[in-house]
Amino acid sequence: MKCDLCGKIPQFGHNVSHSKRHTNRRFLPNIHPAKVNINGQMKRLKLCTRCLRTQHKAAKAA
């Protein structure tokens, strides 16, 4: 569970119930496999959706 481009990894926090009891939880990055053009070569990477969106916007601008 790690983005190959930005290095985003799971983060930790708490679930907070109605009684304000804190229990541990993990926030996982939204990772998807994708083919990305990097330096003129197509590479298969596992990217978070933020990086996918940025790559898509950069491809449209170029």
CNS distance restraints for C-alpha pairs under 8 A (distance, minus, plus):
assign (resid   1 and name CA) (resid   9 and name CA) 6.19 0.50 0.50
assign (resid   1 and name CA) (resid  10 and name CA) 6.97 0.50 0.50
assign (resid   1 and name CA) (resid  28 and name CA) 7.49 0.50 0.50
assign (resid   1 and name CA) (resid  29 and name CA) 7.15 0.50 0.50
assign (resid   1 and name CA) (resid  31 and name CA) 7.09 0.50 0.50
assign (resid   2 and name CA) (resid   7 and name CA) 5.81 0.50 0.50
assign (resid   2 and name CA) (resid   8 and name CA) 5.51 0.50 0.50
assign (resid   2 and name CA) (resid   9 and name CA) 4.81 0.50 0.50
assign (resid   2 and name CA) (resid  10 and name CA) 7.57 0.50 0.50
assign (resid   2 and name CA) (resid  29 and name CA) 7.42 0.50 0.50
assign (resid   2 and name CA) (resid  31 and name CA) 7.39 0.50 0.50
assign (resid   2 and name CA) (resid  46 and name CA) 7.53 0.50 0.50
assign (resid   2 and name CA) (resid  47 and name CA) 7.85 0.50 0.50
assign (resid   3 and name CA) (resid   7 and name CA) 4.79 0.50 0.50
assign (resid   3 and name CA) (resid   8 and name CA) 5.14 0.50 0.50
assign (resid   3 and name CA) (resid   9 and name CA) 6.90 0.50 0.50
assign (resid   3 and name CA) (resid  29 and name CA) 7.80 0.50 0.50
assign (resid   3 and name CA) (resid  31 and name CA) 6.59 0.50 0.50
assign (resid   3 and name CA) (resid  46 and name CA) 5.76 0.50 0.50
assign (resid   3 and name CA) (resid  47 and name CA) 4.74 0.50 0.50
assign (resid   3 and name CA) (resid  48 and name CA) 5.50 0.50 0.50
assign (resid   4 and name CA) (resid  45 and name CA) 6.22 0.50 0.50
assign (resid   4 and name CA) (resid  46 and name CA) 5.71 0.50 0.50
assign (resid   4 and name CA) (resid  47 and name CA) 5.91 0.50 0.50
assign (resid   5 and name CA) (resid  45 and name CA) 7.98 0.50 0.50
assign (resid   5 and name CA) (resid  47 and name CA) 6.48 0.50 0.50
assign (resid   5 and name CA) (resid  51 and name CA) 7.14 0.50 0.50
assign (resid   6 and name CA) (resid  51 and name CA) 7.35 0.50 0.50
assign (resid   8 and name CA) (resid  29 and name CA) 6.75 0.50 0.50
assign (resid   8 and name CA) (resid  48 and name CA) 7.58 0.50 0.50
assign (resid   9 and name CA) (resid  28 and name CA) 7.11 0.50 0.50
assign (resid   9 and name CA) (resid  29 and name CA) 6.35 0.50 0.50
assign (resid  10 and name CA) (resid  26 and name CA) 6.42 0.50 0.50
assign (resid  10 and name CA) (resid  27 and name CA) 5.59 0.50 0.50
assign (resid  10 and name CA) (resid  28 and name CA) 4.58 0.50 0.50
assign (resid  10 and name CA) (resid  29 and name CA) 5.99 0.50 0.50
assign (resid  11 and name CA) (resid  26 and name CA) 5.72 0.50 0.50
assign (resid  11 and name CA) (resid  27 and name CA) 5.09 0.50 0.50
assign (resid  11 and name CA) (resid  28 and name CA) 6.62 0.50 0.50
assign (resid  12 and name CA) (resid  24 and name CA) 7.26 0.50 0.50
assign (resid  12 and name CA) (resid  25 and name CA) 5.96 0.50 0.50
assign (resid  12 and name CA) (resid  26 and name CA) 4.60 0.50 0.50
assign (resid  12 and name CA) (resid  27 and name CA) 5.98 0.50 0.50
assign (resid  13 and name CA) (resid  24 and name CA) 5.93 0.50 0.50
assign (resid  13 and name CA) (resid  25 and name CA) 5.46 0.50 0.50
assign (resid  13 and name CA) (resid  26 and name CA) 6.18 0.50 0.50
assign (resid  13 and name CA) (resid  27 and name CA) 7.29 0.50 0.50
assign (resid  14 and name CA) (resid  22 and name CA) 5.54 0.50 0.50
assign (resid  14 and name CA) (resid  23 and name CA) 5.21 0.50 0.50
assign (resid  14 and name CA) (resid  24 and name CA) 4.52 0.50 0.50
assign (resid  14 and name CA) (resid  25 and name CA) 5.27 0.50 0.50
assign (resid  14 and name CA) (resid  26 and name CA) 7.91 0.50 0.50
assign (resid  15 and name CA) (resid  21 and name CA) 7.89 0.50 0.50
assign (resid  15 and name CA) (resid  22 and name CA) 5.62 0.50 0.50
assign (resid  15 and name CA) (resid  23 and name CA) 5.20 0.50 0.50
assign (resid  15 and name CA) (resid  24 and name CA) 6.16 0.50 0.50
assign (resid  15 and name CA) (resid  25 and name CA) 6.11 0.50 0.50
assign (resid  16 and name CA) (resid  20 and name CA) 5.35 0.50 0.50
assign (resid  16 and name CA) (resid  21 and name CA) 5.61 0.50 0.50
assign (resid  16 and name CA) (resid  22 and name CA) 4.86 0.50 0.50
assign (resid  16 and name CA) (resid  23 and name CA) 6.74 0.50 0.50
assign (resid  17 and name CA) (resid  21 and name CA) 5.45 0.50 0.50
assign (resid  17 and name CA) (resid  22 and name CA) 6.90 0.50 0.50
assign (resid  29 and name CA) (resid  48 and name CA) 6.32 0.50 0.50
assign (resid  30 and name CA) (resid  48 and name CA) 5.18 0.50 0.50
assign (resid  30 and name CA) (resid  49 and name CA) 5.97 0.50 0.50
assign (resid  31 and name CA) (resid  46 and name CA) 6.15 0.50 0.50
assign (resid  31 and name CA) (resid  47 and name CA) 5.30 0.50 0.50
assign (resid  31 and name CA) (resid  48 and name CA) 4.32 0.50 0.50
assign (resid  31 and name CA) (resid  49 and name CA) 6.51 0.50 0.50
assign (resid  32 and name CA) (resid  46 and name CA) 5.45 0.50 0.50
assign (resid  32 and name CA) (resid  47 and name CA) 5.44 0.50 0.50
assign (resid  32 and name CA) (resid  48 and name CA) 6.20 0.50 0.50
assign (resid  32 and name CA) (resid  49 and name CA) 7.11 0.50 0.50
assign (resid  33 and name CA) (resid  44 and name CA) 7.03 0.50 0.50
assign (resid  33 and name CA) (resid  45 and name CA) 5.75 0.50 0.50
assign (resid  33 and name CA) (resid  46 and name CA) 4.37 0.50 0.50
assign (resid  33 and name CA) (resid  47 and name CA) 6.23 0.50 0.50
assign (resid  34 and name CA) (resid  44 and name CA) 5.70 0.50 0.50
assign (resid  34 and name CA) (resid  45 and name CA) 5.48 0.50 0.50
assign (resid  34 and name CA) (resid  46 and name CA) 6.14 0.50 0.50
assign (resid  34 and name CA) (resid  47 and name CA) 6.73 0.50 0.50
assign (resid  34 and name CA) (resid  52 and name CA) 7.98 0.50 0.50
assign (resid  35 and name CA) (resid  42 and name CA) 6.26 0.50 0.50
assign (resid  35 and name CA) (resid  43 and name CA) 5.47 0.50 0.50
assign (resid  35 and name CA) (resid  44 and name CA) 4.47 0.50 0.50
assign (resid  35 and name CA) (resid  45 and name CA) 6.26 0.50 0.50
assign (resid  36 and name CA) (resid  42 and name CA) 5.46 0.50 0.50
assign (resid  36 and name CA) (resid  43 and name CA) 5.33 0.50 0.50
assign (resid  36 and name CA) (resid  44 and name CA) 6.36 0.50 0.50
assign (resid  36 and name CA) (resid  45 and name CA) 7.05 0.50 0.50
assign (resid  36 and name CA) (resid  55 and name CA) 7.76 0.50 0.50
assign (resid  37 and name CA) (resid  41 and name CA) 5.32 0.50 0.50
assign (resid  37 and name CA) (resid  42 and name CA) 4.39 0.50 0.50
assign (resid  37 and name CA) (resid  43 and name CA) 6.23 0.50 0.50
assign (resid  38 and name CA) (resid  42 and name CA) 6.31 0.50 0.50
assign (resid  38 and name CA) (resid  43 and name CA) 6.87 0.50 0.50
assign (resid  47 and name CA) (resid  51 and name CA) 6.14 0.50 0.50
assign (resid  47 and name CA) (resid  52 and name CA) 6.33 0.50 0.50
assign (resid  48 and name CA) (resid  52 and name CA) 6.40 0.50 0.50
assign (resid  49 and name CA) (resid  53 and name CA) 6.07 0.50 0.50
assign (resid  50 and name CA) (resid  54 and name CA) 6.26 0.50 0.50
assign (resid  51 and name CA) (resid  55 and name CA) 6.04 0.50 0.50
assign (resid  52 and name CA) (resid  56 and name CA) 6.12 0.50 0.50
assign (resid  53 and name CA) (resid  57 and name CA) 6.21 0.50 0.50
assign (resid  54 and name CA) (resid  58 and name CA) 6.13 0.50 0.50
assign (resid  55 and name CA) (resid  59 and name CA) 6.14 0.50 0.50
assign (resid  56 and name CA) (resid  60 and name CA) 6.32 0.50 0.50
assign (resid  57 and name CA) (resid  61 and name CA) 6.31 0.50 0.50
assign (resid  58 and name CA) (resid  62 and name CA) 6.27 0.50 0.50
